[in-house]
């Protein structure tokens, strides 16, 4: 094909329990993934060699500085994985338009890797099967397999072992990213094997999700990373309390620092954005919604 446009998706975690440290050095988790509409876009055009570039005009300067557009970018690692697997030597001018904040617990880089796999499969006419794409995704990161298709799923192992749940209707969310960055590795290193949250927590979340009650699911959830990060990051605790004190259901997603606020209607997000501004907080806020079942068919 001469050109292809591939959109990525991102995710929130509705509950995340770190269970233990595995023999391979990774941590075993139990979580509910929910895909959301916030995503990036990758543009593919014919070129004699592979050229990769990117831009993030909608993100603050400090976030732009965090995004590499070179071989260290997970999307480029996905491209190299495809080349190694298929032996394809076709070129392409590939441009990444970033909208998902980096290092935010939203799976932005993983979503880009998944979109690269899907986009190249079409652009280079590789005809890789869904199973082949999934296996490639597993080599790239724990969130990449889920972000190939999205929806709602329970993730175990490192997060790559997925059991898909029924996806309900769409719900509005306000995503809040404080101006701090969280190292997932550093956060994991603080885990001492003890958490108030476990698989029973995620069982309760799954039941509420299956009943079509996302608000209730978020209320019943818990995130081990909050236990690990809040004591040393006062702003994170303050950020969550800002919305909880106003009667909103709010969870921290992934390893943080982004908070996901459940909303009854999009108008509520606009009101909250005004309150954040009036309070003088320098938090990035993004309005999005979860994927509905009919959108994933």
N, C-alpha and C positions, 0 to 999 in steps of 0.2 A: 504494500500500500504506500501511497505517496505521503499520507499524513494520518495521524490518529490522535485523538484527544481522550485521555483517560482520567477520570475523577477518582480521588481517594475518599475514604471515609475515616472517621476516628471513633473513639469509644469512651464510655465512662465505665467504671467499676461500681456496681451496686453491691457493696460488701467485698472485703478482701481480707482473708485470714491467712497469715503465714503460719504454717503448721510445724515445720521442722527444717533442718538443714540436711540435704541429701548427701549420699556418699560421693557424688560427682562434684560437690562443691556448690551446687545450686540449691535454692530453697524451694521446698514444696509449698504450693499455695492452693487455696480454694476460693473461687471468686465467681461472680456473675458478670459477664460482659454484656453491655448493651451498646449497639452501634448508634451513632448520631450523624446528622447531616453535615456538620462542620468537616470540611475536607480541603485538600489541595488539588491542583490540576497539573498533569504532566502532558506536555505537547511533544509529539514525535513528528519529525519531518525527514525526508530523504537527505542523506549526506554520505560522502565516500568513506568517512570514518566516524567513530563515536565521539561526539562532542557534547559535553554536559554543562549546563548553566542553570542559574536560578535567581529568583528575586522574591522578596517578601515585603511589598510596599505597604501592606495594611498592618504590619506588626511594628512595635516600637523598635528604635535603633538598637537597644541592648539585646533584643531577641535576634535581630538580623545578624549581629556579631557572633551569635552562637551557632549559626547554621553554615556548615561547610558545603561548598559545591564542588567537591573533589572526590577522590577515591574513598575517603572516609565516610561519605554520605551513605546511609543504609540503602538508598535507592540505587546507587552505583554498585554497591555490593550485590544487590539483587541482579543487576544487569550482568555482572561478572559471573554470578552463579549460573545464569541462563546460558551464557557463552560456554562455560566449562561443561555444562550438562549436554548441550546440543551440538557444540562445535560450530555454531553459527558465527560467521565473520562479517555479516552485513553491518554497515554503519548506520548512523542516524544522528541528527541534531536534536537533542533532547533538552527541553526547558521545563524546569519545575517552578510553578507559581505557588508559593507557600502562604497559607492562611492559618494553619494550626500552629499554635505556639509550641516552641521546642521545649524539651525538659519540663513538661507540664503534667504528665500522667495521663495524657489523652491518646497516646499511641500515634502521634503525628509522623514520626520517622518510620514506624512500622507500617502505617497506612501507605506511605510513599513507596515502601518496598513492595507491598502487595500490589499497588497500582502499577508499579514498574513491571512486575511479573505478568499481570493481565494485559498491560499495554503492549509489551514486547511480543506476547503470544499472538496478538492480532497484527501488529505492525510488521513483524518479521515472518508472519504466516507459519508459525512453528507447529501449530496443532497439538500442543501439549494437552494432556487430559487434566481434568480437575484433580485427580489423584497425584499426578506428577507435579502440578503447581503447588499442591498442599505439601508434598515432601520437600520441595525447594524452599517453601515458606518456613518450614520447621527449622531449617538450617540457618535461617537469618535472624530469628528472634522469637520470643515466646508469644508476642501479640500478633505476629504477622499472619499465622494461619487463620485466626479469627477474622482479621480485617480483609481477607480475600473475598468474603461474602457478607459479613455482618449479621445483623439480626440480634438474637438473644441466646446466650449459651453459658453453660457452667464450665469453667475452666479449672482443671486440676493439673497435677504434675508441676511443671514450670509455668503452666497456663496454656500449654499447647495441646493438651488432651481435652477435647471439646465434646460436650454433649448438648446438642441444640434443644432449646426450649421453644415453646410457642411464643411468637412475638405478637404483642397486643397492638393497641392503637397508639398513635403518636402522642407524645407529651412535650410540652414546652419546657425548656431549661435555660437558665442563665448561668454561664460558665464564668468564674471569677479567678483570675490568675494574679496573685500578689507579686510584687516586684522582687521576688527572691527565687533562687534556683535550688533544686534539690538533687543531690547525687543519689541515684537509686542504690548504687553499690555501697555508699556510705551508710544509707538508711538500713539496708539489709545487715550490715556489719554490727549494727546496734542491737539486733535481735538476739535475745538470750534464751530463747526457747519457751518463753512465757508470754501469753497473750490472753486477753479477756474474750477474744473472738476465735472461733474454731468452726469446724464443719457444721455443727449444729446451728450456728449463726447463719451460715449460708443456706442450710436447709429451710430455715424460716423465711429467708429472702426468696428462695425459689418458690415456696408455697404461695407467697403473696403475688409473685410475678405470674404464676400459673392461674391465679384467681383474677388476673387483670388489674391488680391494685399496685401500681408502681409507687405511688406516694407511700403506701403502707410498707412496701418492700424497702424503700429508702430509710424509713423510720426504724425498721427492724434490723438494718444492716449495721456493720461496724468495720473499721479498717485498722488493721494492726499498725500500719504506717503512721496513723495519727498518734498512737501510743509512743512510737519511736521518735517522731519529729516534733510534736507539740511542746515537750519540755524544753527543747533548745531553740524553738522558733516561735516566740510569743506572738508574732504577727499572724501565724497560721491559726492559732487558737482564737485570736481576736477576729479574724476574717470569718471563721465559721460562726462565731457567736453573733456577729453583726446581723446575719440573716436569721439564725435561730431565735434571737431575741425579738425579731419582728414577726415571729410565728411561721417562718418558712422551713420546710424540710430541706436539709442541706447535708451533703456527704462530700468527703474528700475522695477524689478519684485516683486510682493507681497509687504510685509512690508520692503523689502530690507534685506541686502544691495547689493544684487547681481544685476549687470547690464547685460542685454542681448543685444548683438551687432548683428545686421542683416548682413549677408555676402552673397555675390554673389556666392562665391565658397570657398571650404575648404582651398585652398591655402592662401586665405586672412587671415584666422585665424592664420596660421603659421607666416605670416609676422607681424601681430599685436603682437603676443607673443614675437617676437624678439624686437619690438619697446618698449613693456612694460619692458622687461629686460634691454634694453639699457637706459631707462629713470630711472632705479633704483627703480621701484615700486615693493613692495612685495605683489603682488596680485595673488591669485590663479586663473588660467585661464583654462577653460575646453571647448573642442570642442564637439559640439553635433549638432543634427538637430531635427526639428519638425517631428511629425508623419505625414505620408501621408495617404490619404484615403484608399488606397489599403492595407496598413499595419494593418488596424484596422478591416478588414472584418472578 
